């Protein structure tokens, strides 16, 4: 199983980035997916989740109204559109795949992509 994030980089406050996570080695359409982030000195934070069918999304309060998660079950990829970025969004962003019932099947993580918001 591989999860490969991309799309991170350096952006000014107020700017936008679109992260991608390409998944292989599992039946993507039956896995719920999520984005988490980890900033230096802080605990990992769940940013967004999206159900296997793409119908339901959830967001951390800190990113509501600014971030949008989506998925393409044809291309086995999830996305995180990040708008109006703030310095506090600076972190390594990871995608995660897990299948219900949680804890019964594998829980997979990507290697992360760095997002830096700075002027």
C-alpha positions as CSV (number, residue, x, y, z in Angstrom):
1,X,0.0,0.0,0.0
2,X,1.3,3.5,-0.9
3,X,-0.1,6.9,-0.1
4,X,1.9,9.7,-1.8
5,X,1.2,13.3,-0.9
6,X,2.1,16.2,-3.1
7,X,1.3,19.8,-3.7
8,X,2.9,21.3,-0.6
9,X,5.2,24.3,-0.7
10,X,5.8,27.9,0.4
11,X,2.9,30.3,0.1
12,X,2.2,33.8,1.4
13,X,-0.6,34.4,3.9
14,X,-3.9,34.6,2.1
15,X,-2.7,32.3,-0.6
16,X,-3.9,28.9,-1.7
17,X,-2.5,25.4,-2.2
18,X,-4.0,22.2,-3.4
19,X,-2.7,19.0,-1.8
20,X,-3.1,15.6,-3.5
21,X,-2.7,12.1,-2.1
22,X,-2.4,9.3,-4.7
23,X,-3.3,5.9,-3.3
24,X,-2.3,2.5,-4.6
25,X,-2.4,-1.1,-3.3
26,X,-5.8,-1.1,-1.8
27,X,-9.5,-0.8,-2.9
28,X,-9.6,2.9,-2.7
29,X,-13.4,3.3,-3.0
30,X,-14.1,1.5,0.3
31,X,-11.7,3.5,2.4
32,X,-12.5,6.6,4.3
33,X,-9.8,9.1,3.9
34,X,-8.5,12.0,6.0
35,X,-5.9,14.7,6.2
36,X,-4.0,15.4,9.3
37,X,-1.2,17.8,10.1
38,X,1.7,18.1,12.5
39,X,3.5,21.3,13.3
40,X,6.7,21.5,15.2
41,X,6.1,21.2,18.9
42,X,2.5,20.4,18.5
43,X,0.4,17.2,18.5
44,X,-1.0,15.8,15.3
45,X,-4.3,17.5,14.3
46,X,-7.1,15.9,12.3
47,X,-7.8,18.6,9.6
48,X,-10.4,16.9,7.5
49,X,-12.1,13.6,6.7
50,X,-14.1,12.3,3.8
51,X,-16.2,9.1,3.6
52,X,-15.5,6.4,1.1
53,X,-18.4,7.6,-1.1
54,X,-17.3,11.2,-0.9
55,X,-20.7,12.2,0.5
56,X,-19.7,13.3,4.0
57,X,-16.8,15.6,4.9
58,X,-15.8,16.9,8.3
59,X,-13.4,19.7,9.2
60,X,-11.5,21.0,12.2
61,X,-12.9,24.3,13.4
62,X,-9.5,25.9,12.6
63,X,-10.0,25.3,8.9
64,X,-13.7,25.4,8.3
65,X,-14.7,27.7,5.5
66,X,-11.1,27.7,4.2
67,X,-10.3,24.1,3.3
68,X,-12.2,21.7,1.1
69,X,-11.6,18.0,0.9
70,X,-12.6,15.9,-2.2
71,X,-11.8,12.6,-3.7
72,X,-11.7,11.0,-7.1
73,X,-12.6,7.3,-6.9
74,X,-11.7,6.9,-10.5
75,X,-8.2,8.0,-10.1
76,X,-7.7,6.8,-6.4
77,X,-6.8,10.3,-5.3
78,X,-7.9,12.7,-2.6
79,X,-7.4,16.4,-2.5
80,X,-7.3,19.2,0.0
81,X,-8.0,22.7,-1.4
82,X,-6.6,25.2,1.0
83,X,-7.6,28.8,0.7
84,X,-6.8,31.9,2.7
85,X,-3.9,30.2,4.3
86,X,-2.5,31.5,7.6
87,X,0.9,31.1,9.2
88,X,-0.7,28.8,11.7
89,X,-1.4,26.4,8.9
90,X,2.3,25.7,8.6
91,X,2.8,22.0,9.2
92,X,3.5,18.7,7.5
93,X,0.3,17.4,6.0
94,X,-0.4,13.7,5.9
95,X,-3.1,11.7,4.3
96,X,-4.6,8.6,5.9
97,X,-6.7,5.7,4.7
98,X,-8.8,3.5,6.9
99,X,-11.7,1.1,6.4
100,X,-14.7,0.4,8.6
101,X,-15.0,-1.1,11.1
102,X,-12.0,1.0,12.2
103,X,-9.3,-1.0,14.0
104,X,-10.2,-4.2,12.1
105,X,-8.3,-3.4,8.9
106,X,-5.1,-1.6,8.1
107,X,-4.6,2.1,8.8
108,X,-2.3,3.6,6.3
109,X,-0.4,6.9,6.2
110,X,1.6,8.8,3.6
111,X,5.0,10.3,4.1
112,X,3.7,13.8,4.3
113,X,4.1,17.1,2.4
114,X,5.4,20.3,3.9
115,X,3.2,23.4,3.8
116,X,4.8,26.7,4.9
117,X,2.8,29.9,5.1
118,X,5.1,32.9,5.5
119,X,5.6,36.3,4.0
